[in-house]
Amino acid sequence: VVARLRADANIQPGTSTPLAFNLTKAVFFDPATENRIL
């Protein structure tokens, strides 16, 4: 998972934070072929 956060987000290594996904911008890949799934 790749997350883009605001520069002022106070996220520290080893901590948990809730995330929400914008599925209109999600891209999925086939793990075997690494091809994009539409």
C-alpha positions, 0 to 999 in steps of 0.5 A: 500500500502506498499512502500520500499524506499531508506534510503536517500529518503527525505519523510516527514509525510503529504507530497505527492510524486509520486510513480511508481509500479513494477507490476512484483513484485506486489501481489494482495489479495481478500479482502473478503477471504484474499487469494492471487490472481494469 
